Amino acid sequence: MDMRAAIRQKVESGHYEFSRHAVDQSILRHISVTEIHEAFLSEMELVEDYPDDFYGPSCLLLGITKQSRPLHILCSHPTRPLVKIITVYEPDRKMWQEDLRKRI
């Protein structure tokens, strides 16, 4: 099972948690829990992988909500009992190429 599928499986089964930072940022950025859930369950793509991150392996995913809102979600690898959502944001098109998968 690839990493995206393992993450999706954990999210579908409710095995995820939000960091305090993710909660704060989702409120400031007007991103609902429903939108985050929709993005995780979409055909999300791996944008960047950070296997050697200081706090533990993590990755940046791109998912699309039902209203076609693109979201970048930084989360832990699925090796943890709970996938931790570290932060979430709508990618700034001035900082990302048109496909939102590569930085400018």
Phi and psi restraints in degrees (range 20) as a CNS / XPLOR table:
assign (resid 1 and name C) (resid 2 and name N)
       (resid 2 and name CA) (resid 2 and name C) 1.0 -77.1 20.0 2
assign (resid 2 and name N) (resid 2 and name CA)
       (resid 2 and name C) (resid 3 and name N) 1.0 167.7 20.0 2
assign (resid 2 and name C) (resid 3 and name N)
       (resid 3 and name CA) (resid 3 and name C) 1.0 -60.4 20.0 2
assign (resid 3 and name N) (resid 3 and name CA)
       (resid 3 and name C) (resid 4 and name N) 1.0 -43.1 20.0 2
assign (resid 3 and name C) (resid 4 and name N)
       (resid 4 and name CA) (resid 4 and name C) 1.0 -61.0 20.0 2
assign (resid 4 and name N) (resid 4 and name CA)
       (resid 4 and name C) (resid 5 and name N) 1.0 -43.0 20.0 2
assign (resid 4 and name C) (resid 5 and name N)
       (resid 5 and name CA) (resid 5 and name C) 1.0 -65.8 20.0 2
assign (resid 5 and name N) (resid 5 and name CA)
       (resid 5 and name C) (resid 6 and name N) 1.0 -38.9 20.0 2
assign (resid 5 and name C) (resid 6 and name N)
       (resid 6 and name CA) (resid 6 and name C) 1.0 -66.1 20.0 2
assign (resid 6 and name N) (resid 6 and name CA)
       (resid 6 and name C) (resid 7 and name N) 1.0 -40.6 20.0 2
assign (resid 6 and name C) (resid 7 and name N)
       (resid 7 and name CA) (resid 7 and name C) 1.0 -64.7 20.0 2
assign (resid 7 and name N) (resid 7 and name CA)
       (resid 7 and name C) (resid 8 and name N) 1.0 -47.3 20.0 2
assign (resid 7 and name C) (resid 8 and name N)
       (resid 8 and name CA) (resid 8 and name C) 1.0 -57.9 20.0 2
assign (resid 8 and name N) (resid 8 and name CA)
       (resid 8 and name C) (resid 9 and name N) 1.0 -42.6 20.0 2
assign (resid 8 and name C) (resid 9 and name N)
       (resid 9 and name CA) (resid 9 and name C) 1.0 -61.4 20.0 2
assign (resid 9 and name N) (resid 9 and name CA)
       (resid 9 and name C) (resid 10 and name N) 1.0 -43.3 20.0 2
assign (resid 9 and name C) (resid 10 and name N)
       (resid 10 and name CA) (resid 10 and name C) 1.0 -65.5 20.0 2
assign (resid 10 and name N) (resid 10 and name CA)
       (resid 10 and name C) (resid 11 and name N) 1.0 -42.1 20.0 2
assign (resid 10 and name C) (resid 11 and name N)
       (resid 11 and name CA) (resid 11 and name C) 1.0 -64.2 20.0 2
assign (resid 11 and name N) (resid 11 and name CA)
       (resid 11 and name C) (resid 12 and name N) 1.0 -45.2 20.0 2
assign (resid 11 and name C) (resid 12 and name N)
       (resid 12 and name CA) (resid 12 and name C) 1.0 -58.4 20.0 2
assign (resid 12 and name N) (resid 12 and name CA)
       (resid 12 and name C) (resid 13 and name N) 1.0 -34.6 20.0 2
assign (resid 12 and name C) (resid 13 and name N)
       (resid 13 and name CA) (resid 13 and name C) 1.0 -91.5 20.0 2
assign (resid 13 and name N) (resid 13 and name CA)
       (resid 13 and name C) (resid 14 and name N) 1.0 5.9 20.0 2
assign (resid 13 and name C) (resid 14 and name N)
       (resid 14 and name CA) (resid 14 and name C) 1.0 80.7 20.0 2
assign (resid 14 and name N) (resid 14 and name CA)
       (resid 14 and name C) (resid 15 and name N) 1.0 14.3 20.0 2
assign (resid 14 and name C) (resid 15 and name N)
       (resid 15 and name CA) (resid 15 and name C) 1.0 -94.5 20.0 2
assign (resid 15 and name N) (resid 15 and name CA)
       (resid 15 and name C) (resid 16 and name N) 1.0 63.8 20.0 2
assign (resid 15 and name C) (resid 16 and name N)
       (resid 16 and name CA) (resid 16 and name C) 1.0 -147.7 20.0 2
assign (resid 16 and name N) (resid 16 and name CA)
       (resid 16 and name C) (resid 17 and name N) 1.0 161.2 20.0 2
assign (resid 16 and name C) (resid 17 and name N)
       (resid 17 and name CA) (resid 17 and name C) 1.0 -144.4 20.0 2
assign (resid 17 and name N) (resid 17 and name CA)
       (resid 17 and name C) (resid 18 and name N) 1.0 159.1 20.0 2
assign (resid 17 and name C) (resid 18 and name N)
       (resid 18 and name CA) (resid 18 and name C) 1.0 -104.3 20.0 2
assign (resid 18 and name N) (resid 18 and name CA)
       (resid 18 and name C) (resid 19 and name N) 1.0 135.5 20.0 2
assign (resid 18 and name C) (resid 19 and name N)
       (resid 19 and name CA) (resid 19 and name C) 1.0 -71.9 20.0 2
assign (resid 19 and name N) (resid 19 and name CA)
       (resid 19 and name C) (resid 20 and name N) 1.0 161.8 20.0 2
assign (resid 19 and name C) (resid 20 and name N)
       (resid 20 and name CA) (resid 20 and name C) 1.0 -59.6 20.0 2
assign (resid 20 and name N) (resid 20 and name CA)
       (resid 20 and name C) (resid 21 and name N) 1.0 -38.9 20.0 2
assign (resid 20 and name C) (resid 21 and name N)
       (resid 21 and name CA) (resid 21 and name C) 1.0 -61.3 20.0 2
assign (resid 21 and name N) (resid 21 and name CA)
       (resid 21 and name C) (resid 22 and name N) 1.0 -44.0 20.0 2
assign (resid 21 and name C) (resid 22 and name N)
       (resid 22 and name CA) (resid 22 and name C) 1.0 -62.4 20.0 2
assign (resid 22 and name N) (resid 22 and name CA)
       (resid 22 and name C) (resid 23 and name N) 1.0 -40.9 20.0 2
assign (resid 22 and name C) (resid 23 and name N)
       (resid 23 and name CA) (resid 23 and name C) 1.0 -62.9 20.0 2
assign (resid 23 and name N) (resid 23 and name CA)
       (resid 23 and name C) (resid 24 and name N) 1.0 -49.2 20.0 2
assign (resid 23 and name C) (resid 24 and name N)
       (resid 24 and name CA) (resid 24 and name C) 1.0 -59.9 20.0 2
assign (resid 24 and name N) (resid 24 and name CA)
       (resid 24 and name C) (resid 25 and name N) 1.0 -46.2 20.0 2
assign (resid 24 and name C) (resid 25 and name N)
       (resid 25 and name CA) (resid 25 and name C) 1.0 -69.4 20.0 2
assign (resid 25 and name N) (resid 25 and name CA)
       (resid 25 and name C) (resid 26 and name N) 1.0 -36.4 20.0 2
assign (resid 25 and name C) (resid 26 and name N)
       (resid 26 and name CA) (resid 26 and name C) 1.0 -65.7 20.0 2
assign (resid 26 and name N) (resid 26 and name CA)
       (resid 26 and name C) (resid 27 and name N) 1.0 -35.0 20.0 2
assign (resid 26 and name C) (resid 27 and name N)
       (resid 27 and name CA) (resid 27 and name C) 1.0 -68.3 20.0 2
assign (resid 27 and name N) (resid 27 and name CA)
       (resid 27 and name C) (resid 28 and name N) 1.0 -48.6 20.0 2
assign (resid 27 and name C) (resid 28 and name N)
       (resid 28 and name CA) (resid 28 and name C) 1.0 -61.7 20.0 2
assign (resid 28 and name N) (resid 28 and name CA)
       (resid 28 and name C) (resid 29 and name N) 1.0 -33.5 20.0 2
assign (resid 28 and name C) (resid 29 and name N)
       (resid 29 and name CA) (resid 29 and name C) 1.0 -96.2 20.0 2
assign (resid 29 and name N) (resid 29 and name CA)
       (resid 29 and name C) (resid 30 and name N) 1.0 4.5 20.0 2
assign (resid 29 and name C) (resid 30 and name N)
       (resid 30 and name CA) (resid 30 and name C) 1.0 55.8 20.0 2
assign (resid 30 and name N) (resid 30 and name CA)
       (resid 30 and name C) (resid 31 and name N) 1.0 49.1 20.0 2
assign (resid 30 and name C) (resid 31 and name N)
       (resid 31 and name CA) (resid 31 and name C) 1.0 -112.9 20.0 2
assign (resid 31 and name N) (resid 31 and name CA)
       (resid 31 and name C) (resid 32 and name N) 1.0 119.2 20.0 2
assign (resid 31 and name C) (resid 32 and name N)
       (resid 32 and name CA) (resid 32 and name C) 1.0 -83.2 20.0 2
assign (resid 32 and name N) (resid 32 and name CA)
       (resid 32 and name C) (resid 33 and name N) 1.0 160.3 20.0 2
assign (resid 32 and name C) (resid 33 and name N)
       (resid 33 and name CA) (resid 33 and name C) 1.0 -60.3 20.0 2
assign (resid 33 and name N) (resid 33 and name CA)
       (resid 33 and name C) (resid 34 and name N) 1.0 -37.8 20.0 2
assign (resid 33 and name C) (resid 34 and name N)
       (resid 34 and name CA) (resid 34 and name C) 1.0 -60.6 20.0 2
assign (resid 34 and name N) (resid 34 and name CA)
       (resid 34 and name C) (resid 35 and name N) 1.0 -44.2 20.0 2
assign (resid 34 and name C) (resid 35 and name N)
       (resid 35 and name CA) (resid 35 and name C) 1.0 -63.7 20.0 2
assign (resid 35 and name N) (resid 35 and name CA)
       (resid 35 and name C) (resid 36 and name N) 1.0 -40.6 20.0 2
assign (resid 35 and name C) (resid 36 and name N)
       (resid 36 and name CA) (resid 36 and name C) 1.0 -62.8 20.0 2
assign (resid 36 and name N) (resid 36 and name CA)
       (resid 36 and name C) (resid 37 and name N) 1.0 -44.2 20.0 2
assign (resid 36 and name C) (resid 37 and name N)
       (resid 37 and name CA) (resid 37 and name C) 1.0 -61.9 20.0 2
assign (resid 37 and name N) (resid 37 and name CA)
       (resid 37 and name C) (resid 38 and name N) 1.0 -45.4 20.0 2
assign (resid 37 and name C) (resid 38 and name N)
       (resid 38 and name CA) (resid 38 and name C) 1.0 -59.4 20.0 2
assign (resid 38 and name N) (resid 38 and name CA)
       (resid 38 and name C) (resid 39 and name N) 1.0 -42.4 20.0 2
assign (resid 38 and name C) (resid 39 and name N)
       (resid 39 and name CA) (resid 39 and name C) 1.0 -62.8 20.0 2
assign (resid 39 and name N) (resid 39 and name CA)
       (resid 39 and name C) (resid 40 and name N) 1.0 -42.8 20.0 2
assign (resid 39 and name C) (resid 40 and name N)
       (resid 40 and name CA) (resid 40 and name C) 1.0 -61.3 20.0 2
assign (resid 40 and name N) (resid 40 and name CA)
       (resid 40 and name C) (resid 41 and name N) 1.0 -36.3 20.0 2
assign (resid 40 and name C) (resid 41 and name N)
       (resid 41 and name CA) (resid 41 and name C) 1.0 -88.3 20.0 2
assign (resid 41 and name N) (resid 41 and name CA)
       (resid 41 and name C) (resid 42 and name N) 1.0 -4.1 20.0 2
assign (resid 41 and name C) (resid 42 and name N)
       (resid 42 and name CA) (resid 42 and name C) 1.0 -76.9 20.0 2
assign (resid 42 and name N) (resid 42 and name CA)
       (resid 42 and name C) (resid 43 and name N) 1.0 -178.5 20.0 2
assign (resid 42 and name C) (resid 43 and name N)
       (resid 43 and name CA) (resid 43 and name C) 1.0 -77.2 20.0 2
assign (resid 43 and name N) (resid 43 and name CA)
       (resid 43 and name C) (resid 44 and name N) 1.0 65.9 20.0 2
assign (resid 43 and name C) (resid 44 and name N)
       (resid 44 and name CA) (resid 44 and name C) 1.0 -65.3 20.0 2
assign (resid 44 and name N) (resid 44 and name CA)
       (resid 44 and name C) (resid 45 and name N) 1.0 154.6 20.0 2
assign (resid 44 and name C) (resid 45 and name N)
       (resid 45 and name CA) (resid 45 and name C) 1.0 -123.1 20.0 2
assign (resid 45 and name N) (resid 45 and name CA)
       (resid 45 and name C) (resid 46 and name N) 1.0 146.8 20.0 2
assign (resid 45 and name C) (resid 46 and name N)
       (resid 46 and name CA) (resid 46 and name C) 1.0 -77.8 20.0 2
assign (resid 46 and name N) (resid 46 and name CA)
       (resid 46 and name C) (resid 47 and name N) 1.0 121.2 20.0 2
assign (resid 46 and name C) (resid 47 and name N)
       (resid 47 and name CA) (resid 47 and name C) 1.0 -94.6 20.0 2
assign (resid 47 and name N) (resid 47 and name CA)
       (resid 47 and name C) (resid 48 and name N) 1.0 -49.7 20.0 2
assign (resid 47 and name C) (resid 48 and name N)
       (resid 48 and name CA) (resid 48 and name C) 1.0 -145.1 20.0 2
assign (resid 48 and name N) (resid 48 and name CA)
       (resid 48 and name C) (resid 49 and name N) 1.0 147.0 20.0 2
assign (resid 48 and name C) (resid 49 and name N)
       (resid 49 and name CA) (resid 49 and name C) 1.0 -120.1 20.0 2
assign (resid 49 and name N) (resid 49 and name CA)
       (resid 49 and name C) (resid 50 and name N) 1.0 135.8 20.0 2
assign (resid 49 and name C) (resid 50 and name N)
       (resid 50 and name CA) (resid 50 and name C) 1.0 -124.7 20.0 2
assign (resid 50 and name N) (resid 50 and name CA)
       (resid 50 and name C) (resid 51 and name N) 1.0 71.2 20.0 2
assign (resid 50 and name C) (resid 51 and name N)
       (resid 51 and name CA) (resid 51 and name C) 1.0 -66.2 20.0 2
assign (resid 51 and name N) (resid 51 and name CA)
       (resid 51 and name C) (resid 52 and name N) 1.0 -21.6 20.0 2
assign (resid 51 and name C) (resid 52 and name N)
       (resid 52 and name CA) (resid 52 and name C) 1.0 -109.8 20.0 2
assign (resid 52 and name N) (resid 52 and name CA)
       (resid 52 and name C) (resid 53 and name N) 1.0 23.0 20.0 2
assign (resid 52 and name C) (resid 53 and name N)
       (resid 53 and name CA) (resid 53 and name C) 1.0 -57.2 20.0 2
assign (resid 53 and name N) (resid 53 and name CA)
       (resid 53 and name C) (resid 54 and name N) 1.0 143.2 20.0 2
assign (resid 53 and name C) (resid 54 and name N)
       (resid 54 and name CA) (resid 54 and name C) 1.0 -54.6 20.0 2
assign (resid 54 and name N) (resid 54 and name CA)
       (resid 54 and name C) (resid 55 and name N) 1.0 -41.1 20.0 2
assign (resid 54 and name C) (resid 55 and name N)
       (resid 55 and name CA) (resid 55 and name C) 1.0 -90.1 20.0 2
assign (resid 55 and name N) (resid 55 and name CA)
       (resid 55 and name C) (resid 56 and name N) 1.0 -0.2 20.0 2
assign (resid 55 and name C) (resid 56 and name N)
       (resid 56 and name CA) (resid 56 and name C) 1.0 128.2 20.0 2
assign (resid 56 and name N) (resid 56 and name CA)
       (resid 56 and name C) (resid 57 and name N) 1.0 156.4 20.0 2
assign (resid 56 and name C) (resid 57 and name N)
       (resid 57 and name CA) (resid 57 and name C) 1.0 -54.9 20.0 2
assign (resid 57 and name N) (resid 57 and name CA)
       (resid 57 and name C) (resid 58 and name N) 1.0 135.2 20.0 2
assign (resid 57 and name C) (resid 58 and name N)
       (resid 58 and name CA) (resid 58 and name C) 1.0 -144.9 20.0 2
assign (resid 58 and name N) (resid 58 and name CA)
       (resid 58 and name C) (resid 59 and name N) 1.0 172.4 20.0 2
assign (resid 58 and name C) (resid 59 and name N)
       (resid 59 and name CA) (resid 59 and name C) 1.0 -152.1 20.0 2
assign (resid 59 and name N) (resid 59 and name CA)
       (resid 59 and name C) (resid 60 and name N) 1.0 155.8 20.0 2
assign (resid 59 and name C) (resid 60 and name N)
       (resid 60 and name CA) (resid 60 and name C) 1.0 -106.2 20.0 2
assign (resid 60 and name N) (resid 60 and name CA)
       (resid 60 and name C) (resid 61 and name N) 1.0 123.5 20.0 2
assign (resid 60 and name C) (resid 61 and name N)
       (resid 61 and name CA) (resid 61 and name C) 1.0 -114.6 20.0 2
assign (resid 61 and name N) (resid 61 and name CA)
       (resid 61 and name C) (resid 62 and name N) 1.0 150.5 20.0 2
assign (resid 61 and name C) (resid 62 and name N)
       (resid 62 and name CA) (resid 62 and name C) 1.0 -112.3 20.0 2
assign (resid 62 and name N) (resid 62 and name CA)
       (resid 62 and name C) (resid 63 and name N) 1.0 123.2 20.0 2
assign (resid 62 and name C) (resid 63 and name N)
       (resid 63 and name CA) (resid 63 and name C) 1.0 -130.3 20.0 2
assign (resid 63 and name N) (resid 63 and name CA)
       (resid 63 and name C) (resid 64 and name N) 1.0 159.5 20.0 2
assign (resid 63 and name C) (resid 64 and name N)
       (resid 64 and name CA) (resid 64 and name C) 1.0 -121.4 20.0 2
assign (resid 64 and name N) (resid 64 and name CA)
       (resid 64 and name C) (resid 65 and name N) 1.0 130.8 20.0 2
assign (resid 64 and name C) (resid 65 and name N)
       (resid 65 and name CA) (resid 65 and name C) 1.0 -76.6 20.0 2
assign (resid 65 and name N) (resid 65 and name CA)
       (resid 65 and name C) (resid 66 and name N) 1.0 171.5 20.0 2
assign (resid 65 and name C) (resid 66 and name N)
       (resid 66 and name CA) (resid 66 and name C) 1.0 -63.7 20.0 2
assign (resid 66 and name N) (resid 66 and name CA)
       (resid 66 and name C) (resid 67 and name N) 1.0 -23.1 20.0 2
assign (resid 66 and name C) (resid 67 and name N)
       (resid 67 and name CA) (resid 67 and name C) 1.0 -92.3 20.0 2
assign (resid 67 and name N) (resid 67 and name CA)
       (resid 67 and name C) (resid 68 and name N) 1.0 15.3 20.0 2
assign (resid 67 and name C) (resid 68 and name N)
       (resid 68 and name CA) (resid 68 and name C) 1.0 66.5 20.0 2
assign (resid 68 and name N) (resid 68 and name CA)
       (resid 68 and name C) (resid 69 and name N) 1.0 26.3 20.0 2
assign (resid 68 and name C) (resid 69 and name N)
       (resid 69 and name CA) (resid 69 and name C) 1.0 -87.0 20.0 2
assign (resid 69 and name N) (resid 69 and name CA)
       (resid 69 and name C) (resid 70 and name N) 1.0 120.8 20.0 2
assign (resid 69 and name C) (resid 70 and name N)
       (resid 70 and name CA) (resid 70 and name C) 1.0 -77.9 20.0 2
assign (resid 70 and name N) (resid 70 and name CA)
       (resid 70 and name C) (resid 71 and name N) 1.0 137.9 20.0 2
assign (resid 70 and name C) (resid 71 and name N)
       (resid 71 and name CA) (resid 71 and name C) 1.0 -131.0 20.0 2
assign (resid 71 and name N) (resid 71 and name CA)
       (resid 71 and name C) (resid 72 and name N) 1.0 136.6 20.0 2
assign (resid 71 and name C) (resid 72 and name N)
       (resid 72 and name CA) (resid 72 and name C) 1.0 -96.6 20.0 2
assign (resid 72 and name N) (resid 72 and name CA)
       (resid 72 and name C) (resid 73 and name N) 1.0 130.4 20.0 2
assign (resid 72 and name C) (resid 73 and name N)
       (resid 73 and name CA) (resid 73 and name C) 1.0 -124.7 20.0 2
assign (resid 73 and name N) (resid 73 and name CA)
       (resid 73 and name C) (resid 74 and name N) 1.0 119.9 20.0 2
assign (resid 73 and name C) (resid 74 and name N)
       (resid 74 and name CA) (resid 74 and name C) 1.0 -94.4 20.0 2
assign (resid 74 and name N) (resid 74 and name CA)
       (resid 74 and name C) (resid 75 and name N) 1.0 122.6 20.0 2
assign (resid 74 and name C) (resid 75 and name N)
       (resid 75 and name CA) (resid 75 and name C) 1.0 -143.9 20.0 2
assign (resid 75 and name N) (resid 75 and name CA)
       (resid 75 and name C) (resid 76 and name N) 1.0 165.3 20.0 2
assign (resid 75 and name C) (resid 76 and name N)
       (resid 76 and name CA) (resid 76 and name C) 1.0 -72.1 20.0 2
assign (resid 76 and name N) (resid 76 and name CA)
       (resid 76 and name C) (resid 77 and name N) 1.0 160.0 20.0 2
assign (resid 76 and name C) (resid 77 and name N)
       (resid 77 and name CA) (resid 77 and name C) 1.0 -64.8 20.0 2
assign (resid 77 and name N) (resid 77 and name CA)
       (resid 77 and name C) (resid 78 and name N) 1.0 157.0 20.0 2
assign (resid 77 and name C) (resid 78 and name N)
       (resid 78 and name CA) (resid 78 and name C) 1.0 -76.2 20.0 2
assign (resid 78 and name N) (resid 78 and name CA)
       (resid 78 and name C) (resid 79 and name N) 1.0 10.3 20.0 2
assign (resid 78 and name C) (resid 79 and name N)
       (resid 79 and name CA) (resid 79 and name C) 1.0 -74.2 20.0 2
assign (resid 79 and name N) (resid 79 and name CA)
       (resid 79 and name C) (resid 80 and name N) 1.0 -19.0 20.0 2
assign (resid 79 and name C) (resid 80 and name N)
       (resid 80 and name CA) (resid 80 and name C) 1.0 -77.6 20.0 2
assign (resid 80 and name N) (resid 80 and name CA)
       (resid 80 and name C) (resid 81 and name N) 1.0 156.0 20.0 2
assign (resid 80 and name C) (resid 81 and name N)
       (resid 81 and name CA) (resid 81 and name C) 1.0 -58.9 20.0 2
assign (resid 81 and name N) (resid 81 and name CA)
       (resid 81 and name C) (resid 82 and name N) 1.0 -37.1 20.0 2
assign (resid 81 and name C) (resid 82 and name N)
       (resid 82 and name CA) (resid 82 and name C) 1.0 -121.0 20.0 2
assign (resid 82 and name N) (resid 82 and name CA)
       (resid 82 and name C) (resid 83 and name N) 1.0 133.8 20.0 2
assign (resid 82 and name C) (resid 83 and name N)
       (resid 83 and name CA) (resid 83 and name C) 1.0 -71.4 20.0 2
assign (resid 83 and name N) (resid 83 and name CA)
       (resid 83 and name C) (resid 84 and name N) 1.0 126.9 20.0 2
assign (resid 83 and name C) (resid 84 and name N)
       (resid 84 and name CA) (resid 84 and name C) 1.0 -98.3 20.0 2
assign (resid 84 and name N) (resid 84 and name CA)
       (resid 84 and name C) (resid 85 and name N) 1.0 124.3 20.0 2
assign (resid 84 and name C) (resid 85 and name N)
       (resid 85 and name CA) (resid 85 and name C) 1.0 -85.3 20.0 2
assign (resid 85 and name N) (resid 85 and name CA)
       (resid 85 and name C) (resid 86 and name N) 1.0 115.8 20.0 2
assign (resid 85 and name C) (resid 86 and name N)
       (resid 86 and name CA) (resid 86 and name C) 1.0 -88.4 20.0 2
assign (resid 86 and name N) (resid 86 and name CA)
       (resid 86 and name C) (resid 87 and name N) 1.0 -44.5 20.0 2
assign (resid 86 and name C) (resid 87 and name N)
       (resid 87 and name CA) (resid 87 and name C) 1.0 -159.1 20.0 2
assign (resid 87 and name N) (resid 87 and name CA)
       (resid 87 and name C) (resid 88 and name N) 1.0 164.8 20.0 2
assign (resid 87 and name C) (resid 88 and name N)
       (resid 88 and name CA) (resid 88 and name C) 1.0 -147.4 20.0 2
assign (resid 88 and name N) (resid 88 and name CA)
       (resid 88 and name C) (resid 89 and name N) 1.0 140.5 20.0 2
assign (resid 88 and name C) (resid 89 and name N)
       (resid 89 and name CA) (resid 89 and name C) 1.0 -159.3 20.0 2
assign (resid 89 and name N) (resid 89 and name CA)
       (resid 89 and name C) (resid 90 and name N) 1.0 159.4 20.0 2
assign (resid 89 and name C) (resid 90 and name N)
       (resid 90 and name CA) (resid 90 and name C) 1.0 -87.3 20.0 2
assign (resid 90 and name N) (resid 90 and name CA)
       (resid 90 and name C) (resid 91 and name N) 1.0 122.7 20.0 2
assign (resid 90 and name C) (resid 91 and name N)
       (resid 91 and name CA) (resid 91 and name C) 1.0 -60.1 20.0 2
assign (resid 91 and name N) (resid 91 and name CA)
       (resid 91 and name C) (resid 92 and name N) 1.0 136.8 20.0 2
assign (resid 91 and name C) (resid 92 and name N)
       (resid 92 and name CA) (resid 92 and name C) 1.0 -78.5 20.0 2
assign (resid 92 and name N) (resid 92 and name CA)
       (resid 92 and name C) (resid 93 and name N) 1.0 118.6 20.0 2
assign (resid 92 and name C) (resid 93 and name N)
       (resid 93 and name CA) (resid 93 and name C) 1.0 -67.3 20.0 2
assign (resid 93 and name N) (resid 93 and name CA)
       (resid 93 and name C) (resid 94 and name N) 1.0 -11.7 20.0 2
assign (resid 93 and name C) (resid 94 and name N)
       (resid 94 and name CA) (resid 94 and name C) 1.0 -80.5 20.0 2
assign (resid 94 and name N) (resid 94 and name CA)
       (resid 94 and name C) (resid 95 and name N) 1.0 -16.8 20.0 2
assign (resid 94 and name C) (resid 95 and name N)
       (resid 95 and name CA) (resid 95 and name C) 1.0 -108.2 20.0 2
assign (resid 95 and name N) (resid 95 and name CA)
       (resid 95 and name C) (resid 96 and name N) 1.0 -11.7 20.0 2
assign (resid 95 and name C) (resid 96 and name N)
       (resid 96 and name CA) (resid 96 and name C) 1.0 -126.4 20.0 2
assign (resid 96 and name N) (resid 96 and name CA)
       (resid 96 and name C) (resid 97 and name N) 1.0 147.1 20.0 2
assign (resid 96 and name C) (resid 97 and name N)
       (resid 97 and name CA) (resid 97 and name C) 1.0 -61.6 20.0 2
assign (resid 97 and name N) (resid 97 and name CA)
       (resid 97 and name C) (resid 98 and name N) 1.0 168.0 20.0 2
assign (resid 97 and name C) (resid 98 and name N)
       (resid 98 and name CA) (resid 98 and name C) 1.0 -54.0 20.0 2
assign (resid 98 and name N) (resid 98 and name CA)
       (resid 98 and name C) (resid 99 and name N) 1.0 -34.6 20.0 2
assign (resid 98 and name C) (resid 99 and name N)
       (resid 99 and name CA) (resid 99 and name C) 1.0 -80.6 20.0 2
assign (resid 99 and name N) (resid 99 and name CA)
       (resid 99 and name C) (resid 100 and name N) 1.0 -3.2 20.0 2
assign (resid 99 and name C) (resid 100 and name N)
       (resid 100 and name CA) (resid 100 and name C) 1.0 64.1 20.0 2
assign (resid 100 and name N) (resid 100 and name CA)
       (resid 100 and name C) (resid 101 and name N) 1.0 21.3 20.0 2
assign (resid 100 and name C) (resid 101 and name N)
       (resid 101 and name CA) (resid 101 and name C) 1.0 -111.3 20.0 2
assign (resid 101 and name N) (resid 101 and name CA)
       (resid 101 and name C) (resid 102 and name N) 1.0 -15.7 20.0 2
assign (resid 101 and name C) (resid 102 and name N)
       (resid 102 and name CA) (resid 102 and name C) 1.0 -135.0 20.0 2
assign (resid 102 and name N) (resid 102 and name CA)
       (resid 102 and name C) (resid 103 and name N) 1.0 137.8 20.0 2
assign (resid 102 and name C) (resid 103 and name N)
       (resid 103 and name CA) (resid 103 and name C) 1.0 -69.8 20.0 2
assign (resid 103 and name N) (resid 103 and name CA)
       (resid 103 and name C) (resid 104 and name N) 1.0 150.7 20.0 2
